[in-house]
Amino acid sequence: MDLLGSSPPTSLYPLPVNCSSSSSPPTSASPSLASTALFCALLSLLSLLGITGNLYTLVLLLRRSRGRRRRGASCCFRIPVPSCLAPTTSPSSSPTSSPSSSSSLHLQVLSLALADLLYLFTAPFIVYNSLVSEWAFGELGCRLILSLDFLTMHASIFTLTAMSLDRYRAVAHPLRTSSSSSSNLLRVGLAWGLAVALSLPMMITLHLEDGENHKGQLCVPAWDEQSSKVYLSVLFCTSILGPGLAIGALYATLGRLYWVSQTRPAWAAGNNSACPPRAPKPKVLLLILGIVLAFWACFLPFWIWQLLPLYQPDMLPAVPVGTQVTVNRILTGLTYGNSCVNPFFYTLLTGKQKRSRQVPAPANQLCRKSPPLQ
């Protein structure tokens, strides 16, 4: 993940993964050709697997979306009844199995898969740049390709936050009217809009510079150390810290609701005139939590590596250049690995929704067929 572009070792920023610096120290301090070849092969494999998996997810979602539209065309109308008042026909029934909730979840998974695909499509450029040790895609490529890191990272975590919020609302407030398709689309669009806004400063400031002795060009941001420290600190809060606290609070509340639903006597819920919160569906919630935890596990180490030199400037010079490049490559492979693993979560998550919809329809969905032609 090239968060900071292709800065030289003498830059204010940590070494990038592609290490495309013509002003690098002596060759003995740099990673060997075998190390570079291994990194490029691993990144290419992760990219191939991730693109295949996410394309499969997209095709699967589109096919299921067409199937839902065909099934919906067979009914003239439905008489909705609050889910807590409907008879329980199966242990699998839950707020997440309603058509609107399922449509919202599929749209969010679609957003996550698109973000993964955009990020994975940058891998060939990183591989090529690692081999030639020079930025070869012009200033437009410098601005677009390296800014996709920020864009896709924020689009993913904002979508995951919205997904967690939807699960919370479906459990804690089952009587509220389900969101419409337009509002679901608006939330996903807002997540991407905020991601674009946060990535714009990097996109605007990235530019090409000649390396030392005019050997090759480097893609670097045009700001000083203090500006970089402020900007990256803000992005750390918007991509890791802030969403982490919000999602943690939502899941802590859901955990409490689940505990109450399992320990409260059956007669206690019947005394309430309004519908109590529904018991969460553990498998669906755990799958969403798994996607969130995988995101943090893959991106948090890279963020720590990027921020440490800004807050501990004496640390980086003490680390050999070859070690810095190796650490960057390992952590970059970890971020691409996240996009490679996600499709397995997406398939399991949408599969749970499909099985939920296959449960016999309860009495709160009544379809009136047209009378036969006379």
C-alpha positions in Angstrom: 0.0 0.0 0.0 1.6 3.2 -1.2 0.1 5.7 1.2 3.0 8.0 0.9 4.1 7.6 -2.6 7.6 6.9 -3.8 9.6 9.1 -1.5 13.4 8.8 -1.4 15.1 7.5 1.8 16.1 11.1 2.6 12.4 12.1 2.6 10.3 13.1 5.6 8.2 10.0 5.0 8.8 6.3 5.6 10.1 4.3 2.7 7.4 3.2 0.2 6.7 -0.3 -0.7 7.9 0.0 -4.2 11.0 1.8 -3.1 11.2 3.6 -6.5 14.0 5.9 -5.5 16.9 6.6 -7.8 18.7 8.1 -4.9 18.8 4.9 -2.8 21.8 4.0 -0.7 24.4 1.6 -1.9 23.0 -1.6 -3.4 24.2 -3.7 -0.5 21.7 -1.9 1.8 18.8 -2.5 -0.5 16.8 -5.7 -0.8 18.2 -8.4 -3.1 16.8 -9.2 -6.5 15.5 -12.4 -5.1 13.6 -10.5 -2.4 12.1 -8.2 -5.0 11.1 -11.1 -7.2 9.5 -12.9 -4.3 7.6 -9.8 -3.3 6.3 -9.2 -6.8 5.3 -12.8 -7.3 3.4 -12.8 -3.9 1.7 -9.5 -4.7 0.7 -10.7 -8.2 -0.8 -13.9 -6.7 -2.7 -12.0 -4.0 -4.0 -9.6 -6.7 -5.1 -12.5 -9.0 -6.9 -14.3 -6.2 -8.5 -11.2 -4.8 -9.8 -9.9 -8.2 -11.2 -13.4 -9.0 -12.9 -13.6 -5.6 -14.4 -10.2 -5.7 -15.6 -10.5 -9.3 -17.3 -13.8 -8.2 -19.0 -11.9 -5.3 -20.2 -9.2 -7.7 -21.6 -11.8 -10.2 -23.3 -13.7 -7.3 -24.9 -10.5 -5.9 -26.2 -9.4 -9.4 -27.7 -12.9 -10.0 -29.5 -12.9 -6.6 -30.7 -9.3 -7.2 -32.3 -10.4 -10.5 -33.8 -13.4 -8.7 -35.4 -11.2 -6.1 -36.9 -8.9 -8.7 -38.5 -11.9 -10.5 -39.9 -13.3 -7.2 -41.2 -9.8 -6.3 -43.1 -9.5 -9.6 -45.3 -12.5 -8.7 -47.0 -10.5 -5.9 -49.2 -7.5 -6.2 -48.7 -6.2 -2.8 -47.7 -7.2 0.7 -49.2 -6.3 4.1 -46.3 -5.5 6.4 -46.6 -6.5 10.0 -44.0 -5.5 12.6 -41.5 -8.4 12.7 -41.9 -8.8 16.5 -45.6 -9.4 16.1 -45.2 -12.0 13.3 -45.3 -15.7 14.3 -41.9 -17.3 14.6 -41.7 -20.0 12.0 -38.1 -20.9 12.3 -35.1 -20.2 14.5 -33.5 -18.7 11.5 -36.0 -15.8 11.3 -34.5 -12.5 12.3 -34.6 -8.9 11.4 -31.8 -9.4 8.9 -34.0 -11.7 6.8 -36.5 -9.0 5.8 -36.4 -8.0 2.1 -35.3 -4.4 2.8 -32.6 -5.4 5.2 -31.3 -8.0 2.8 -31.3 -5.5 -0.1 -29.4 -3.0 2.1 -26.8 -5.7 3.1 -26.3 -6.8 -0.5 -25.7 -3.1 -1.5 -23.2 -2.7 1.2 -21.3 -5.9 0.3 -21.4 -4.7 -3.3 -19.7 -1.5 -2.1 -17.1 -3.4 -0.2 -16.3 -5.6 -3.2 -15.9 -2.6 -5.5 -13.5 -1.0 -3.1 -11.5 -4.2 -2.9 -11.4 -4.4 -6.7 -10.2 -0.8 -7.1 -7.4 -1.4 -4.6 -6.4 -4.7 -6.1 -6.1 -3.1 -9.6 -3.2 -1.0 -8.3 -1.1 -4.1 -7.7 0.2 -4.5 -11.3 1.5 -0.9 -11.2 3.2 -1.5 -7.8 4.8 -4.7 -9.2 6.1 -3.0 -12.3 7.4 -0.1 -10.3 9.2 -2.4 -7.9 11.0 -4.1 -10.8 12.1 -1.0 -12.7 12.7 1.2 -9.6 11.3 4.3 -11.2 7.8 5.8 -11.5 6.8 5.2 -15.1 3.1 6.2 -15.2 3.2 10.0 -15.5 1.8 12.6 -13.1 -1.8 11.6 -13.7 -1.0 8.1 -12.8 0.9 9.4 -9.7 -2.1 11.3 -8.5 -4.8 8.6 -9.3 -3.1 5.3 -8.5 -1.5 6.4 -5.2 -4.7 8.2 -4.0 -6.8 5.0 -4.5 -5.2 3.7 -1.3 -6.9 6.4 0.8 -10.1 6.3 -1.2 -10.7 2.5 -1.0 -9.6 2.3 2.6 -12.1 4.9 3.8 -14.9 3.7 1.5 -14.5 0.2 3.0 -14.4 1.3 6.7 -17.3 3.8 6.2 -19.4 1.1 4.6 -18.6 -1.4 7.4 -19.6 1.2 9.9 -23.0 1.8 8.1 -23.4 -2.0 7.9 -22.9 -2.4 11.7 -25.3 0.5 12.3 -28.0 -1.2 10.2 -27.6 -4.5 12.1 -27.9 -2.5 15.4 -31.1 -0.8 14.2 -32.6 -4.0 13.0 -32.1 -5.6 16.4 -32.6 -2.7 18.8 -35.5 -1.0 17.0 -37.5 -3.7 15.1 -40.7 -1.5 14.9 -39.0 1.3 12.9 -39.8 1.4 9.2 -37.2 -0.3 7.0 -35.0 1.9 4.9 -36.0 2.3 1.3 -33.7 1.5 -1.6 -33.0 5.1 -2.2 -31.9 5.8 1.4 -29.7 2.7 1.3 -28.1 4.0 -1.9 -27.7 7.4 -0.4 -25.8 6.0 2.6 -23.4 4.1 0.4 -22.9 7.2 -1.8 -22.2 9.3 1.3 -19.5 6.8 2.4 -17.8 7.1 -1.0 -18.2 10.9 -1.1 -16.5 11.2 2.3 -13.8 8.9 1.1 -13.2 11.0 -2.0 -13.1 14.2 0.1 -10.5 12.8 2.5 -8.3 11.5 -0.3 -8.4 14.8 -2.3 -5.5 16.5 -0.4 -3.2 13.6 -1.3 -4.4 13.6 -4.9 -3.8 17.3 -5.2 -0.4 17.5 -3.6 1.2 14.4 -5.3 3.5 15.3 -8.1 6.6 14.0 -9.9 10.1 15.1 -8.9 13.5 14.3 -10.3 15.6 12.0 -8.2 19.1 12.9 -7.1 21.5 13.3 -10.0 18.4 13.4 -12.2 18.1 9.6 -12.3 14.5 8.8 -12.8 11.4 10.4 -11.4 9.7 10.0 -8.0 6.1 10.4 -7.0 6.0 12.4 -3.8 3.6 14.7 -1.9 4.4 18.4 -1.8 4.2 19.3 1.8 6.4 19.7 4.8 6.8 17.3 7.8 4.3 19.1 10.0 1.6 19.1 7.4 2.2 15.4 6.7 1.9 14.7 10.5 -1.4 16.5 10.8 -2.9 15.0 7.6 -1.9 11.5 8.4 -3.1 11.8 12.0 -6.5 13.0 10.8 -6.7 10.0 8.3 -5.7 7.6 11.1 -8.6 8.9 13.2 -11.1 8.8 10.2 -10.0 5.3 9.0 -9.1 3.4 12.2 -9.7 5.2 15.5 -13.1 6.8 14.9 -14.8 4.0 13.1 -13.2 1.5 15.5 -14.8 3.3 18.5 -18.2 3.5 16.8 -18.3 -0.1 15.7 -17.0 -1.2 19.1 -19.8 0.7 20.9 -22.4 -0.8 18.5 -21.2 -4.4 19.1 -20.9 -3.9 22.8 -24.6 -2.8 22.8 -25.6 -5.7 20.6 -23.7 -8.1 23.0 -25.7 -6.7 25.9 -29.0 -7.1 24.0 -28.1 -10.7 23.1 -27.2 -11.4 26.8 -30.5 -9.9 28.0 -32.5 -11.9 25.4 -30.9 -15.1 26.5 -31.2 -14.5 30.3 -34.6 -12.6 30.6 -37.6 -14.8 31.5 -40.1 -15.4 28.7 -42.9 -13.8 30.8 -40.9 -10.6 31.2 -41.0 -9.7 27.5 -44.7 -10.3 27.3 -45.5 -7.5 29.8 -44.3 -4.8 27.4 -46.9 -3.2 25.2 -44.3 -2.3 22.6 -42.1 -4.9 20.9 -38.9 -5.5 22.8 -35.5 -5.6 20.9 -35.1 -8.7 18.9 -32.4 -11.2 19.8 -29.4 -10.7 17.4 -28.6 -13.4 14.9 -25.1 -14.4 16.1 -23.8 -15.9 12.8 -24.6 -12.8 10.7 -23.3 -10.4 13.3 -20.1 -12.5 13.8 -19.4 -12.5 10.0 -19.7 -8.7 9.8 -17.5 -8.5 12.9 -15.0 -10.8 11.2 -14.8 -8.5 8.2 -14.1 -5.5 10.5 -11.5 -7.4 12.5 -9.7 -8.5 9.3 -9.6 -4.9 8.2 -8.0 -3.7 11.4 -5.6 -6.6 11.6 -4.3 -5.9 8.0 -4.3 -2.0 8.1 -3.4 -1.2 11.7 0.2 -2.5 11.5 0.9 -0.4 8.4 -0.6 2.7 10.0 1.6 2.2 13.0 4.6 1.9 10.7 3.7 5.1 8.9 3.0 7.2 12.0 5.9 6.1 14.2 8.6 8.0 12.2 6.4 11.2 12.4 6.1 11.0 16.2 9.4 9.3 16.8 11.7 10.9 14.2 14.9 9.4 15.7 13.6 5.8 15.1 13.8 5.6 11.3 17.5 6.5 10.8 18.5 3.7 13.2 16.8 1.0 11.0 18.8 -0.2 7.9 17.3 0.8 4.6 16.9 -2.8 3.5 15.0 -3.6 6.6 12.7 -0.6 6.1 11.9 -1.8 2.6 11.3 -5.3 3.7 8.9 -4.2 6.5 7.1 -2.0 4.0 6.7 -4.9 1.6 5.4 -7.3 4.3 2.9 -4.7 5.5 1.8 -3.9 2.0 1.3 -7.6 1.2 -0.9 -7.7 4.4 -3.2 -4.9 3.1 -3.6 -6.6 -0.3 -4.2 -9.9 1.6 -7.2 -8.2 3.3 -8.8 -7.7 -0.1 -8.0 -11.2 -1.0 -9.6 -12.8 2.1 -12.7 -10.6 2.1 -14.6 -12.4 -0.7 -14.8 -15.5 1.6 -16.6 -13.4 4.2 -18.8 -11.8 1.6 -19.9 -15.2 0.2 -20.7 -16.6 3.6 -22.5 -13.4 4.6 -24.8 -13.3 1.6 -25.2 -17.0 1.8 -26.7 -16.6 5.3 -29.1 -14.1 3.9 -30.1 -16.4 1.1 -30.9 -19.3 3.5 -32.9 -16.9 5.7 -35.1 -16.0 2.7 -35.7 -19.7 2.0 -37.5 -20.2 5.3 -41.3 -20.6 4.7 -42.9 -17.2 4.5 -44.7 -16.1 7.8 -48.2 -14.7 8.0 -47.0 -11.1 7.7 -46.4 -11.5 3.9 -49.7 -11.9 2.1 -49.9 -11.8 -1.7 -53.2 -11.3 -3.5 -53.2 -12.8 -6.9 -55.1 -11.3 -9.8 -58.4 -13.1 -10.6 -58.4 -15.4 -13.6 -59.6 -14.0 -16.9 -63.2 -14.7 -17.6 
